[in-house]
Amino acid sequence: MAADSRGVLLHSRNAKLLVTLKVSERKWYAGALVKETGLSYVYVSRLLSIFSRDGLVEVRREGRIRRVTLTENGARAAQLLDELASRLSALEKK
C-alpha cells in the first residue's frame, strides 16, 4: 500500500519539512530543504513525491534543479501543523 500524506504527516520530522516550506520569501529546492531540516536527500525526495502526488506541494524543474512551493492545501496543512506544534510545546511547559 502506498503511503499518503495523512499518515506521513503524523511523524514530526515529516511535518517539519512541510512547515519549513511555509517560509515563502525563500526559494526552496530539495538541497536547501535537506540542509534546513537535516533529513537525507533521498528521504526529502521521497516526501516531496508523496506531498506532490497528494497536492500539498508543487515541484517545478528549473534546469537541473527542482523548485518546491506549497499549494493552497499545503499552506493550510503547514499552518495547522505549525499551530499544533506550538500548542503541544505550550502544554509541555505547563
BAFI-3210 file (N, C-alpha, C; in Angstrom, 3 decimals, decimal comma, padded with zeros to 6 digits):
// residues 94
n [1|2|3|4|5|6|7|8|9|10|11|12|13|14|15|16|17|18|19|20|21|22|23|24|25|26|27|28|29|30|31|32|33|34|35|36|37|38|39|40|41|42|43|44|45|46|47|48|49|50|51|52|53|54|55|56|57|58|59|60|61|62|63|64|65|66|67|68|69|70|71|72|73|74|75|76|77|78|79|80|81|82|83|84|85|86|87|88|89|90|91|92|93|94]
n.u [000,843|000,598|002,095|000,323|-000,218|-001,538|-000,861|001,907|002,403|002,044|004,383|006,898|009,285|008,671|006,507|007,873|009,254|007,204|006,264|008,561|008,590|006,794|008,024|007,817|009,201|011,561|013,319|012,761|014,551|015,217|017,777|018,288|016,263|017,106|019,411|018,249|016,431|017,830|017,385|017,914|018,839|017,582|015,407|014,019|013,383|011,670|009,555|008,732|007,748|005,520|004,040|003,638|002,148|-000,160|-001,082|-000,069|002,305|003,973|006,151|008,557|010,640|013,678|015,874|018,381|017,536|015,028|012,383|010,493|007,258|004,599|001,247|-002,081|-003,578|-001,458|-000,266|-002,262|-002,277|000,356|000,214|-001,662|-000,254|001,947|000,683|-000,361|002,029|003,013|001,048|001,275|003,853|003,482|001,840|003,620|005,256|003,764]
n.v [-001,176|002,187|005,008|007,764|011,323|011,893|009,890|010,124|012,738|012,571|012,063|013,784|014,760|014,685|016,409|018,691|019,276|020,144|022,366|023,922|024,766|026,819|029,257|031,617|033,640|032,655|030,811|027,497|024,556|021,098|020,431|022,614|022,212|019,837|020,677|022,512|020,976|018,746|016,226|013,343|013,489|011,601|010,881|013,339|013,737|011,569|012,247|014,653|013,683|012,227|014,305|015,937|014,285|014,137|016,691|018,729|020,073|021,788|020,859|022,145|022,003|023,633|023,930|021,784|021,672|021,195|023,178|023,879|024,534|025,400|024,332|025,726|024,042|022,740|024,873|025,459|023,057|023,106|025,373|024,541|022,373|023,738|025,360|023,340|022,182|024,342|024,570|022,087|022,336|024,401|023,110|021,248|022,869|023,539]
n.w [000,000|-000,866|000,690|002,141|002,450|004,847|006,769|006,671|007,574|010,281|011,540|013,231|012,013|009,347|009,177|009,834|007,487|005,743|007,172|007,141|004,507|004,594|004,837|002,837|001,500|000,706|-001,778|-002,290|-002,695|-003,256|-002,219|-000,478|001,359|002,483|003,860|005,648|007,171|008,018|007,126|005,010|001,507|-000,134|001,482|001,723|-000,968|-001,409|000,344|-000,841|-003,248|-002,370|-001,142|-003,373|-005,069|-003,554|-003,668|-002,006|-002,372|-005,051|-007,531|-009,535|-012,364|-012,761|-014,884|-013,943|-011,400|-008,905|-008,033|-005,176|-004,027|-001,808|-002,225|-002,150|-000,446|000,794|002,148|003,995|005,467|006,471|008,093|010,030|011,161|012,221|014,131|015,796|016,734|018,213|020,193|021,471|022,454|024,273|026,118|027,154|028,641|030,791]
ca.u [000,000|001,382|001,913|-000,325|000,227|-002,125|-000,025|003,275|002,488|001,969|005,750|007,328|010,303|007,997|005,744|008,856|009,546|006,100|006,251|009,714|008,209|005,956|008,837|007,561|010,120|012,746|013,142|013,127|014,986|015,408|019,048|018,130|015,419|017,960|020,246|017,411|015,744|018,732|016,970|018,731|018,299|016,667|014,203|013,310|012,863|010,518|008,459|008,236|006,941|004,233|003,327|003,250|001,060|-001,360|-001,492|000,384|003,393|004,188|007,577|008,836|012,041|014,371|017,128|018,617|017,068|013,577|011,912|009,348|006,382|003,362|-000,028|-003,005|-003,853|-000,220|-000,090|-003,214|-001,781|001,557|-000,228|-002,265|000,819|002,724|-000,140|-000,399|003,335|003,091|000,161|001,877|005,009|002,940|001,364|004,787|005,837|002,879]
ca.v [000,000|003,418|005,963|009,010|012,450|011,871|009,073|010,641|013,975|012,308|011,995|015,173|015,207|014,869|017,648|019,787|019,602|020,929|023,652|024,678|025,368|027,995|030,462|031,839|034,575|031,903|029,814|026,191|023,482|019,881|020,529|023,575|021,565|018,860|021,424|023,155|020,005|017,706|014,936|012,943|013,888|010,544|010,977|014,557|013,476|010,674|013,019|015,598|012,909|011,945|015,575|016,394|013,397|014,435|018,078|019,646|020,877|021,778|020,734|022,583|021,884|024,823|023,310|020,520|021,846|021,145|024,190|023,356|025,524|024,872|024,653|026,309|022,996|022,529|026,004|025,268|021,941|023,575|026,289|023,731|021,624|024,702|025,707|022,165|022,073|025,418|024,229|020,966|022,891|025,166|022,136|020,637|023,842|023,670]
ca.w [000,000|-000,956|001,780|001,766|003,266|006,192|007,639|006,660|008,345|011,710|012,049|013,414|011,057|008,067|009,320|009,829|006,096|005,213|007,888|006,652|003,231|004,850|004,705|001,418|000,850|000,314|-002,834|-001,746|-003,569|-002,461|-001,494|000,619|002,370|003,159|004,808|006,670|008,033|008,496|006,577|003,860|000,210|-000,581|002,302|001,302|-002,310|-001,265|000,930|-001,840|-004,202|-001,708|-000,977|-004,707|-005,526|-002,776|-003,890|-000,954|-002,925|-006,490|-007,831|-010,905|-012,763|-013,251|-015,322|-013,236|-010,021|-008,699|-007,099|-004,436|-003,401|-001,229|-002,853|-001,169|000,551|001,527|003,058|005,116|006,285|007,172|009,150|011,097|011,826|012,992|015,293|016,656|017,385|019,210|021,318|022,206|023,158|025,411|027,101|027,782|029,571|031,970]
c.u [000,888|001,068|001,142|000,076|-000,327|-001,262|001,378|003,408|002,412|003,348|006,325|008,359|009,705|007,187|006,680|009,181|008,452|006,057|007,415|009,381|007,332|006,730|008,833|008,539|011,407|012,406|013,636|013,441|015,225|016,688|018,976|017,272|016,199|018,796|019,422|016,824|016,667|018,344|017,846|018,045|017,275|015,338|013,365|012,671|011,622|009,313|007,872|007,388|005,562|003,410|002,834|002,069|-000,257|-001,764|-001,079|001,524|003,368|005,690|007,772|010,323|012,527|015,763|017,276|018,056|015,541|013,182|010,611|008,567|005,152|002,177|-000,900|-003,321|-002,625|000,031|-001,028|-002,735|-000,563|001,181|-000,820|-001,216|001,671|001,976|-000,205|000,911|003,484|002,239|000,723|003,077|004,556|002,454|002,529|005,402|005,020|003,195]
c.v [001,239|004,325|007,171|010,080|012,401|011,082|009,614|011,863|013,759|012,168|013,404|015,626|015,424|016,158|018,850|020,219|020,497|022,310|024,528|025,389|026,606|029,298|030,833|032,791|033,896|030,948|028,482|025,208|022,277|019,968|021,478|022,987|020,521|019,561|021,984|022,145|018,947|016,305|014,601|013,377|012,867|010,642|012,188|014,342|012,588|011,422|013,992|014,892|012,619|013,221|016,106|015,579|013,741|015,904|019,066|020,545|020,789|021,757|021,090|022,455|023,230|024,350|021,959|020,544|021,777|022,178|023,704|024,517|024,822|025,239|025,300|025,294|022,716|023,634|025,890|024,158|022,364|024,500|025,515|022,938|022,536|025,104|024,550|022,008|023,128|025,092|023,086|021,437|023,650|024,223|021,497|021,558|023,988|022,630]
c.w [000,000|000,224|001,264|002,769|004,680|007,155|007,763|007,568|009,851|012,346|012,090|012,388|009,675|008,073|009,264|008,405|005,518|005,862|007,424|005,343|003,391|004,701|003,224|000,739|000,392|-000,825|-002,293|-002,861|-002,672|-001,632|-000,313|001,737|003,157|004,227|005,961|007,658|008,626|008,030|005,380|002,563|-000,286|000,169|001,891|-000,062|-002,250|-000,695|-000,081|-002,889|-003,630|-001,600|-002,329|-005,220|-004,835|-002,833|-002,810|-001,417|-004,440|-006,706|-009,297|-011,181|-013,274|-013,647|-014,647|-011,823|-009,987|-007,652|-006,479|-003,819|-002,841|-002,112|-001,771|-000,069|001,409|002,540|004,261|006,045|007,088|008,323|010,327|011,870|012,707|014,266|016,286|017,423|018,476|020,433|022,145|023,016|024,404|026,506|027,851|028,835|030,841|033,014]
res [m|a|a|d|s|r|g|v|l|l|h|s|r|n|a|k|l|l|v|t|l|k|v|s|e|r|k|w|y|a|g|a|l|v|k|e|t|g|l|s|y|v|y|v|s|r|l|l|s|i|f|s|r|d|g|l|v|e|v|r|r|e|g|r|i|r|r|v|t|l|t|e|n|g|a|r|a|a|q|l|l|d|e|l|a|s|r|l|s|a|l|e|k|k]
***
